[in-house]
């Protein structure tokens, strides 16, 4: 069983997937930082607040024992107040759109590069492929027969 497991792990697809997951997680953290630390403060400033992810609507009563700020999303959520946190949702939506756009650009670039590579390969194959001797011989015979029939 250990030998089978080692064989499974050593396959290229599993290793490629593992590398992709690790890089994807790191990339996700970069995009999250870009969204949280750069874009959302700008968007928040435009909409009147610096912490856009803290926008929410209270959907229920605040417990009488609660002593924190009524504007603190995290504290209210921790206290068990039902909240509609639309600011956090918008932050995650912007995150998703950025990631989707970057992946689109990567896939688009790879597709273009592949297409250009295929075109170059076909040009090289067309130029580099000499005419087979049988085809050249048949062409000469055809031309000779045409010349004799005239």
Backbone as JSON, one array per atom type, in Angstrom:
{
  "sequence": "XXXXXXXXXXXXXXXXXXXXXXXXXXXXXXXXXXXXXXXXXXXXXXXXXXXXXXXXXXXXXXXXXXXXXXXXXXXXXXXXXXXXXXXXXXXXXXXXXXXXXXXXXXXXXXXXXXXXXXXXXXXXXXXXXXXXXXXXXXXXXXXXXXXXXX",
  "N": [[0.83, -1.19, 0.0], [1.96, 1.26, 0.75], [3.83, 1.55, -1.27], [2.14, 1.82, -3.46], [0.9, 4.23, -2.77], [3.11, 5.97, -2.84], [3.69, 5.8, -5.57], [1.36, 6.94, -6.57], [1.54, 9.57, -5.57], [3.84, 10.38, -6.84], [3.13, 10.69, -9.44], [2.83, 12.92, -12.2], [0.52, 14.58, -12.46], [-0.57, 14.83, -9.89], [1.46, 16.11, -8.48], [1.61, 18.48, -9.98], [-0.92, 19.51, -9.44], [-0.72, 19.9, -6.67], [1.27, 21.89, -6.56], [-0.1, 23.89, -7.94], [-2.23, 24.41, -6.18], [-0.87, 25.41, -3.94], [0.41, 27.68, -5.02], [-1.89, 29.0, -5.86], [-3.14, 29.55, -3.4], [-1.29, 31.33, -2.26], [-1.42, 33.34, -4.18], [-4.09, 34.06, -3.84], [-3.94, 35.24, -1.29], [-2.4, 37.47, -1.91], [-4.11, 38.85, -3.64], [-6.23, 39.28, -1.88], [-5.0, 40.99, -0.06], [-4.46, 43.13, -1.8], [-7.08, 43.87, -2.38], [-8.22, 44.37, 0.22], [-6.38, 46.19, 1.39], [-5.72, 48.14, -0.48], [-7.63, 48.66, -2.68], [-10.3, 48.61, -1.49], [-10.2, 50.57, 0.62], [-10.05, 52.88, -0.99], [-12.45, 52.7, -2.43], [-14.15, 52.75, -0.24], [-13.62, 55.31, 0.72], [-14.7, 56.84, -1.32], [-17.38, 56.18, -0.98], [-17.88, 57.23, 1.52], [-16.75, 56.16, 3.89], [-13.94, 54.66, 5.55], [-13.62, 51.96, 6.18], [-14.88, 49.77, 4.4], [-15.68, 47.12, 4.52], [-16.95, 46.95, 6.92], [-19.57, 47.72, 6.68], [-22.95, 47.29, 7.38], [-26.25, 45.99, 8.14], [-28.38, 45.97, 10.87], [-30.24, 43.2, 11.8], [-31.7, 42.41, 13.89], [-32.38, 42.68, 17.45], [-30.09, 44.2, 19.77], [-28.36, 42.56, 22.34], [-29.12, 43.18, 25.81], [-27.0, 43.04, 27.52], [-24.83, 43.81, 26.07], [-22.04, 45.92, 25.65], [-20.46, 47.25, 23.87], [-19.55, 49.22, 20.94], [-22.13, 50.32, 18.78], [-21.58, 50.44, 16.16], [-19.62, 48.71, 15.49], [-18.92, 46.15, 13.59], [-17.67, 43.59, 13.85], [-17.69, 43.2, 16.66], [-20.43, 43.28, 17.24], [-21.28, 41.1, 15.75], [-19.92, 39.06, 17.08], [-21.25, 39.21, 19.49], [-23.59, 38.03, 18.86], [-25.6, 39.28, 17.47], [-27.97, 39.42, 14.89], [-26.86, 40.15, 11.71], [-26.72, 41.82, 8.55], [-24.2, 41.72, 6.58], [-23.32, 43.47, 4.23], [-21.17, 44.94, 3.29], [-18.85, 43.38, 3.67], [-19.52, 41.32, 1.95], [-19.46, 42.68, -0.5], [-16.76, 43.31, -0.56], [-15.64, 40.73, -0.8], [-16.75, 40.06, -3.25], [-15.51, 41.9, -4.98], [-12.91, 40.95, -4.66], [-13.21, 38.4, -5.86], [-13.83, 39.17, -8.52], [-11.45, 40.44, -9.28], [-9.61, 38.28, -9.11], [-10.81, 36.53, -10.99], [-10.56, 38.09, -13.32], [-7.77, 38.31, -13.58], [-7.06, 35.62, -13.91], [-8.45, 35.17, -16.3], [-6.93, 36.86, -17.99], [-4.46, 35.54, -17.89], [-5.1, 33.01, -19.0], [-5.97, 33.86, -21.49], [-3.59, 34.97, -22.51], [-1.97, 32.67, -22.59], [-3.43, 31.14, -24.44], [-3.18, 32.77, -26.72], [-0.38, 32.72, -27.05], [-0.03, 30.0, -27.5], [-1.45, 29.72, -29.91], [0.09, 31.39, -31.58], [2.48, 29.98, -31.46], [1.71, 27.58, -32.7], [1.12, 28.55, -35.28], [3.69, 29.44, -36.08], [4.98, 26.99, -35.97], [3.61, 25.57, -37.95], [4.31, 27.14, -40.18], [7.06, 26.72, -40.23], [7.09, 23.98, -40.61], [5.91, 23.83, -43.12], [7.75, 25.2, -44.72], [10.1, 23.82, -44.18], [9.57, 21.22, -44.89], [10.52, 19.27, -47.42], [9.61, 18.54, -50.81], [8.32, 15.33, -51.44], [10.18, 12.81, -53.19], [8.75, 11.13, -54.88], [6.49, 12.65, -55.51], [7.64, 14.78, -56.87], [8.72, 13.4, -59.07], [6.37, 12.37, -60.26], [5.18, 14.8, -60.94], [7.0, 15.72, -62.88], [6.62, 13.74, -64.84], [3.94, 14.21, -65.5], [4.14, 16.83, -66.55], [5.77, 16.31, -68.76], [4.12, 14.61, -70.27], [2.07, 16.39, -70.88], [3.49, 18.18, -72.47], [4.1, 16.55, -74.7], [1.58, 15.99, -75.7], [0.79, 18.32, -76.83]],
  "CA": [[0.0, 0.0, 0.0], [2.87, 2.4, 0.78], [4.4, 1.64, -2.61], [1.08, 2.36, -4.31], [0.74, 5.63, -2.4], [4.27, 6.68, -3.38], [3.48, 5.85, -7.01], [0.28, 7.9, -6.8], [2.06, 10.9, -5.3], [4.91, 10.69, -7.79], [2.58, 11.02, -10.76], [2.94, 14.34, -12.54], [-0.71, 15.34, -12.26], [-0.74, 15.11, -8.47], [2.44, 17.14, -8.12], [1.17, 19.73, -10.61], [-2.08, 20.0, -8.68], [-0.24, 20.4, -5.39], [1.93, 23.17, -6.82], [-1.15, 24.86, -8.31], [-2.97, 24.77, -4.97], [0.0, 26.25, -3.11], [0.53, 28.98, -5.7], [-3.22, 29.62, -5.82], [-3.37, 30.09, -2.05], [-0.44, 32.52, -2.13], [-2.0, 34.35, -5.07], [-5.31, 34.52, -3.18], [-3.57, 36.16, -0.22], [-1.96, 38.71, -2.54], [-5.31, 39.55, -4.13], [-6.96, 39.72, -0.7], [-4.3, 42.18, 0.43], [-4.72, 44.2, -2.76], [-8.46, 44.31, -2.21], [-8.45, 44.93, 1.56], [-5.46, 47.26, 1.78], [-5.55, 49.17, -1.51], [-8.84, 49.03, -3.41], [-11.48, 48.88, -0.68], [-10.14, 51.9, 1.24], [-10.38, 53.89, -2.0], [-13.89, 52.61, -2.66], [-14.77, 53.22, 0.99], [-13.49, 56.78, 0.76], [-15.69, 57.36, -2.28], [-18.72, 55.98, -0.43], [-18.03, 57.91, 2.79], [-16.15, 55.51, 5.06], [-12.69, 54.0, 5.19], [-13.71, 50.52, 6.36], [-16.05, 49.35, 3.63], [-16.11, 45.78, 4.94], [-17.73, 47.09, 8.14], [-20.94, 48.16, 6.41], [-23.91, 46.25, 7.72], [-27.59, 46.37, 8.59], [-28.8, 45.12, 11.99], [-31.48, 42.48, 11.47], [-32.35, 42.05, 15.15], [-32.07, 43.5, 18.62], [-28.8, 44.05, 20.43], [-28.59, 42.08, 23.71], [-29.02, 44.21, 26.85], [-25.69, 42.92, 28.17], [-23.79, 44.29, 25.14], [-21.51, 47.22, 26.09], [-19.57, 47.79, 22.85], [-20.06, 50.19, 19.97], [-23.19, 49.83, 17.89], [-21.07, 50.54, 14.79], [-18.53, 47.74, 15.36], [-19.48, 44.95, 12.95], [-17.09, 42.38, 14.43], [-18.15, 43.04, 18.04], [-21.86, 42.94, 17.2], [-21.39, 39.73, 15.25], [-19.46, 38.2, 18.17], [-22.28, 39.23, 20.53], [-24.72, 37.24, 18.4], [-26.63, 40.11, 16.83], [-28.11, 39.07, 13.47], [-26.42, 41.27, 10.86], [-26.57, 41.64, 7.11], [-22.91, 42.35, 6.33], [-23.19, 43.67, 2.79], [-19.84, 45.48, 2.99], [-17.94, 42.24, 3.55], [-19.9, 40.63, 0.71], [-18.95, 43.47, -1.63], [-15.31, 43.13, -0.55], [-15.37, 39.41, -1.36], [-17.14, 40.11, -4.67], [-14.41, 42.59, -5.67], [-11.84, 39.96, -4.64], [-13.5, 37.4, -6.89], [-13.73, 39.78, -9.85], [-10.02, 40.64, -9.56], [-9.02, 36.97, -9.38], [-11.35, 36.03, -12.26], [-9.98, 38.87, -14.41], [-6.36, 37.94, -13.73], [-7.04, 34.28, -14.5], [-8.84, 35.36, -17.69], [-5.8, 37.41, -18.73], [-3.44, 34.5, -18.0], [-5.57, 32.01, -19.97], [-5.96, 34.52, -22.8], [-2.19, 35.05, -22.95], [-1.51, 31.32, -22.93], [-4.08, 30.76, -25.7], [-2.53, 33.52, -27.82], [0.97, 32.19, -27.23], [-0.18, 28.68, -28.12], [-1.85, 29.95, -31.3], [1.27, 31.9, -32.29], [3.43, 28.86, -31.54], [1.19, 26.67, -33.72], [1.3, 29.2, -36.59], [5.12, 29.35, -36.37], [5.29, 25.57, -36.19], [3.08, 25.22, -39.27], [5.13, 27.81, -41.19], [8.34, 26.01, -40.26], [6.84, 22.66, -41.19], [5.64, 24.02, -44.54], [8.99, 25.59, -45.37], [11.13, 22.83, -43.96], [9.21, 19.92, -45.46], [10.78, 19.23, -48.86], [8.65, 17.75, -51.57], [8.77, 13.95, -51.58], [10.72, 12.53, -54.52], [7.69, 10.54, -55.71], [5.63, 13.74, -56.0], [8.43, 15.5, -57.88], [8.8, 12.54, -60.25], [5.04, 12.37, -60.89], [4.97, 16.11, -61.54], [7.8, 15.75, -64.11], [5.95, 12.88, -65.83], [2.75, 14.95, -65.94], [4.56, 17.93, -67.4], [6.28, 15.72, -70.01], [2.96, 14.14, -71.04], [1.4, 17.58, -71.38], [4.31, 18.73, -73.55], [4.01, 15.66, -75.85], [0.25, 16.03, -76.3], [0.59, 19.6, -77.53]],
  "C": [[0.88, 1.26, 0.0], [3.5, 2.64, -0.59], [3.39, 2.25, -3.59], [0.89, 3.85, -4.06], [1.88, 6.47, -2.96], [4.15, 6.84, -4.89], [2.43, 6.89, -7.37], [0.79, 9.33, -6.64], [3.08, 11.32, -6.34], [4.39, 11.0, -9.19], [2.61, 12.52, -10.98], [1.7, 15.13, -12.22], [-0.89, 15.72, -10.79], [0.23, 16.2, -8.03], [2.06, 18.49, -8.72], [0.01, 20.34, -9.85], [-1.64, 20.57, -7.35], [0.44, 21.76, -5.55], [0.89, 24.24, -7.14], [-1.93, 25.32, -7.09], [-2.14, 25.72, -4.1], [0.15, 27.64, -3.73], [-0.8, 29.72, -5.67], [-3.51, 30.23, -4.47], [-2.55, 31.35, -1.83], [-0.99, 33.66, -2.98], [-3.27, 34.92, -4.46], [-5.0, 35.5, -2.06], [-3.11, 37.5, -0.79], [-3.16, 39.52, -3.0], [-6.14, 40.06, -2.96], [-6.32, 40.98, -0.12], [-4.54, 43.37, -0.5], [-6.12, 44.76, -2.56], [-8.65, 45.03, -0.88], [-7.63, 46.18, 1.85], [-5.34, 48.39, 0.77], [-6.89, 49.61, -2.09], [-10.01, 49.42, -2.51], [-11.38, 50.18, 0.12], [-10.47, 53.02, 0.26], [-11.88, 53.89, -2.26], [-14.64, 53.1, -1.43], [-14.73, 54.73, 1.12], [-14.52, 57.43, -0.17], [-17.09, 57.28, -1.69], [-18.87, 56.5, 1.0], [-17.46, 57.23, 4.02], [-14.89, 54.78, 4.65], [-12.76, 52.49, 5.31], [-14.98, 50.02, 5.68], [-16.57, 48.0, 4.07], [-16.93, 45.83, 6.22], [-19.15, 47.57, 7.92], [-21.89, 47.01, 6.65], [-25.25, 46.85, 8.06], [-27.94, 45.41, 9.72], [-30.15, 44.5, 11.64], [-32.24, 42.08, 12.74], [-31.9, 42.97, 16.27], [-30.68, 43.17, 19.17], [-29.08, 43.57, 21.86], [-28.36, 43.2, 24.74], [-27.65, 44.19, 27.52], [-24.55, 43.45, 27.29], [-23.35, 45.69, 25.53], [-20.61, 47.87, 25.03], [-20.25, 48.82, 21.97], [-21.13, 49.56, 19.09], [-22.77, 49.9, 16.42], [-19.95, 49.54, 14.53], [-19.1, 46.41, 14.87], [-18.98, 43.67, 13.62], [-17.6, 42.13, 15.84], [-19.63, 42.66, 18.08], [-22.06, 41.5, 16.74], [-20.99, 38.74, 16.35], [-20.51, 38.12, 19.29], [-23.53, 38.47, 20.1], [-25.85, 38.04, 17.79], [-26.74, 39.69, 15.37], [-27.82, 40.3, 12.6], [-26.42, 40.86, 9.4], [-25.31, 42.41, 6.73], [-22.65, 42.52, 4.86], [-21.82, 44.23, 2.41], [-18.82, 44.37, 2.81], [-18.23, 41.45, 2.27], [-19.35, 41.37, -0.5], [-17.43, 43.34, -1.72], [-14.94, 41.79, -1.18], [-15.71, 39.35, -2.85], [-16.04, 40.8, -5.49], [-13.2, 41.67, -5.75], [-12.01, 38.95, -5.77], [-13.33, 37.97, -8.29], [-12.27, 40.0, -10.23], [-9.36, 39.31, -9.92], [-9.5, 36.43, -10.73], [-10.74, 36.78, -13.45], [-8.53, 38.49, -14.65], [-6.24, 36.55, -14.35], [-7.44, 34.34, -15.97], [-7.67, 35.87, -18.52], [-4.69, 36.37, -18.92], [-3.84, 33.48, -19.06], [-5.56, 32.61, -21.38], [-4.55, 34.61, -23.36], [-1.65, 33.69, -23.37], [-2.13, 30.87, -24.24], [-3.46, 31.48, -26.89], [-1.14, 32.98, -28.1], [0.92, 30.83, -27.91], [-0.54, 28.81, -29.59], [-0.66, 30.44, -32.12], [2.31, 30.8, -32.47], [2.99, 27.89, -32.62], [1.36, 27.25, -35.12], [2.77, 29.11, -37.0], [5.51, 27.91, -36.71], [4.81, 25.14, -37.57], [3.88, 25.87, -40.39], [6.46, 27.07, -41.35], [8.18, 24.66, -40.93], [6.62, 22.78, -42.7], [6.91, 24.36, -45.3], [10.01, 24.46, -45.3], [10.83, 21.5, -44.64], [9.47, 19.94, -46.97], [9.75, 18.31, -49.53], [9.18, 16.32, -51.69], [9.21, 13.67, -53.03], [9.66, 11.92, -55.43], [6.8, 11.62, -56.31], [6.37, 14.51, -57.09], [8.5, 14.7, -59.17], [7.47, 12.5, -60.99], [4.75, 13.72, -61.55], [5.76, 16.23, -62.85], [7.13, 14.92, -65.2], [4.72, 13.6, -66.38], [3.13, 16.07, -66.9], [5.07, 17.43, -68.77], [5.12, 15.24, -70.89], [2.2, 15.31, -71.62], [2.16, 18.16, -72.57], [4.2, 17.87, -74.81], [2.64, 15.76, -76.52], [-0.01, 17.34, -77.02], [1.2, 19.56, -78.84]]
}
